[in-house]
Amino acid sequence: MKTLRFGIEIETVGASRQKLAHAIQSAVGGYVSGDYGGWQVTDTQGRAWKVVPDGSLSGGEYSGEIVSPILTYQDLDALQLVVRAVREAGARADASCGIHIHVDGSRFDAKGVTNLVKMVHKQERLLETALGVSATRLARYCRPIDGAFMQRLEARRPRTMQDVNEAWYGRRNPVPQRYDASRYHGLNLNSLFFRGTIEFRYFNGTVHAGEVKAYVQLVLALAARALASKAASSKRRDFNPATAKYDFRVFLLHLGLIGEEFKTARLHLLKRLEGSAAWKGQRRDRRGSGGGENGSPGSEGAQGGTGGNAPTEALAAA
């Protein structure tokens, strides 16, 4: 996952695009250019961070979509600095905002894409709940994976990217358009055929740097697992709210988000779910009460050697 390149789009309200650009420049250096149509920060490495208008945002002139350059895993610290800087400049996220993460599609063949689609389809209800995706966004901007697409994918057993293309669009589409209606799914393959990136649209808007980092790590882990797997199952996982925290924690560990390095990511990704992170059902040990029984973040490291016993301070860190 640490060798995959990515890009991110962060929608905000509360600050003008010019102010957002200068905030980004304060974090990454370089210089600012642009006008009312859009602003750009060319950082010290010569990469362009853009701030563009988006008509779907509620803030009017006091809103903007931050579009990163191509980033690597080593750029996560810089990305967090950018998020903190724009928050300090007055940016915030409301219900009109979302975050879109793009993964470089150049390493994906038909098997890798098919694995990814099946993995996400299997866990999609759990993903949507863990990420707190609103009913409004699920109905419009990040719809679940289309059932007809899944049927076509399963029937074709794609061997080529053209097979995946035909399954996605329901026809051969040699010249995809940017605003094709199929783009408004949580997992967007129109982006793969139009610009060469796989887009994940499930994420609510946020200007919390820790959440942004967790979302990027989740996407990269999903992509890396799809690339490494020989095959994947697409059968939908039964969703049980009472065990969702445990179920999603197991899934995160399966993706490789294990150990101290990913402790904060696990906390952010589990914090909206009910139940215990440590136990599938009722707590079975009798050593006394603990975080696992109540499903609190403290249970995250209690079992399986995945972290410490004082994770709450990580959630406060932005």
Long-range contacts (C-beta under 8 A, 24 or more apart in sequence): 1-73, 1-217, 1-220, 1-221, 1-223, 1-224, 1-256, 2-73, 2-220, 3-73, 4-73, 4-103, 4-104, 4-107, 4-220, 4-223, 4-224, 5-70, 5-71, 5-72, 5-103, 5-104, 6-70, 6-71, 6-72, 6-101, 6-102, 6-103, 6-104, 6-216, 6-219, 6-220, 7-67, 7-68, 7-69, 7-70, 7-71, 7-101, 7-102, 7-197, 8-66, 8-68, 8-71, 8-79, 8-99, 8-100, 8-101, 8-102, 8-212, 8-216, 9-65, 9-66, 9-67, 9-68, 9-99, 9-100, 9-101, 9-102, 10-65, 10-66, 10-68, 10-83, 10-86, 10-99, 10-205, 10-207, 10-212, 11-54, 11-56, 11-57, 11-63, 11-64, 11-65, 11-66, 11-93, 11-96, 11-97, 11-98, 11-99, 11-205, 12-57, 12-59, 12-63, 12-64, 12-65, 12-66, 12-86, 12-91, 12-92, 12-93, 12-97, 12-205, 12-207, 13-57, 13-58, 13-59, 13-62, 13-63, 13-91, 13-92, 13-93, 13-94, 13-96, 13-97, 14-59, 14-62, 14-63, 14-90, 14-91, 14-92, 15-62, 15-63, 15-64, 15-86, 15-89, 15-90, 15-91, 16-61, 16-62, 16-64, 17-51, 17-52, 17-53, 17-61, 17-63, 17-64, 19-89, 19-90, 20-51, 20-64, 20-66, 20-86, 20-89, 20-91, 21-49, 21-51, 22-89, 23-82, 23-85, 23-86, 23-88, 23-89, 23-91, 24-49, 24-51, 24-66, 24-82, 24-85, 24-86, 26-85, 27-78, 27-81, 27-82, 27-84, 27-85, 28-78, 28-81, 28-82, 39-64, 43-69, 49-82, 56-96, 56-141, 57-96, 57-97, 58-94, 58-95, 58-96, 59-94, 59-96, 70-104, 73-220, 76-213, 76-216, 76-217, 79-209, 79-212, 79-213, 79-216, 80-209, 80-210, 80-212, 80-213, 81-209, 83-207, 83-208, 83-209, 83-212, 83-318, 84-209, 84-318, 86-207, 87-207, 87-208, 87-209, 87-318, 91-207, 92-207, 93-204, 93-205, 93-206, 93-207, 94-205, 95-134, 95-136, 96-205, 97-204, 97-205, 97-206, 98-137, 98-141, 98-142, 98-201, 98-203, 98-204, 98-205, 99-203, 99-204, 99-205, 99-206, 99-212, 99-215, 100-199, 100-200, 100-201, 100-203, 101-199, 101-200, 101-203, 101-215, 101-216, 101-219, 102-191, 102-197, 102-198, 102-199, 102-200, 103-197, 103-198, 103-200, 103-219, 103-220, 103-223, 104-196, 104-197, 105-192, 105-196, 105-197, 105-198, 106-196, 107-227, 108-192, 108-198, 108-223, 108-226, 108-227, 109-161, 110-158, 110-159, 110-160, 110-161, 110-163, 110-164, 111-158, 112-226, 112-227, 113-158, 113-161, 113-164, 113-189, 113-192, 113-198, 113-226, 114-153, 114-157, 114-158, 114-164, 114-232, 115-225, 115-226, 115-227, 115-229, 115-231, 115-232, 116-187, 116-198, 116-222, 116-223, 116-226, 116-232, 117-145, 117-150, 117-153, 117-187, 117-189, 117-234, 118-153, 118-232, 118-233, 118-234, 119-222, 119-225, 119-226, 119-229, 119-232, 120-145, 120-186, 120-187, 120-222, 121-145, 121-150, 121-234, 121-236, 122-232, 122-233, 122-234, 122-235, 122-236, 122-237, 123-237, 123-251, 124-186, 124-236, 125-236, 125-237, 125-239, 126-237, 126-239, 126-244, 126-247, 126-248, 126-251, 127-186, 127-202, 128-186, 128-202, 129-239, 129-241, 129-244, 129-272, 129-273, 130-244, 130-248, 130-269, 130-270, 130-272, 130-273, 131-202, 131-203, 131-204, 131-215, 131-269, 131-272, 132-204, 132-272, 133-186, 133-202, 133-204, 134-204, 137-204, 138-186, 140-184, 141-184, 141-201, 142-184, 142-185, 142-186, 142-201, 142-202, 143-184, 143-185, 143-186, 144-185, 144-186, 145-185, 145-186, 145-187, 146-182, 146-185, 150-234, 153-234, 154-234, 164-189, 165-193, 168-193, 198-223, 208-318, 209-317, 209-318, 210-264, 210-268, 210-314, 210-315, 210-317, 210-318, 211-268, 213-264, 213-265, 214-264, 214-265, 214-268, 214-269, 217-257, 217-262, 217-265, 218-252, 218-255, 218-257, 218-265, 218-269, 221-252, 221-255, 221-256, 221-257, 222-255, 224-255, 224-256, 225-254, 225-255, 225-256, 241-273, 241-274, 241-275, 242-274, 242-275, 243-275, 243-280, 243-281, 244-273, 244-274, 244-275, 245-270, 245-273, 245-274, 245-275, 245-276, 245-277, 245-295, 246-275, 246-276, 246-277, 246-278, 246-279, 246-280, 247-280, 248-273, 249-277, 249-300, 253-304, 253-306, 258-306, 259-306, 259-307, 260-307, 260-308, 263-300, 263-301, 263-306, 263-307, 263-308, 263-311, 263-314, 264-311, 264-314, 264-315, 264-317, 266-300, 266-306, 266-307, 267-297, 267-300, 267-311, 267-314, 267-315, 268-315, 270-297, 270-300, 271-297, 271-315, 278-302, 278-303, 278-304, 279-303
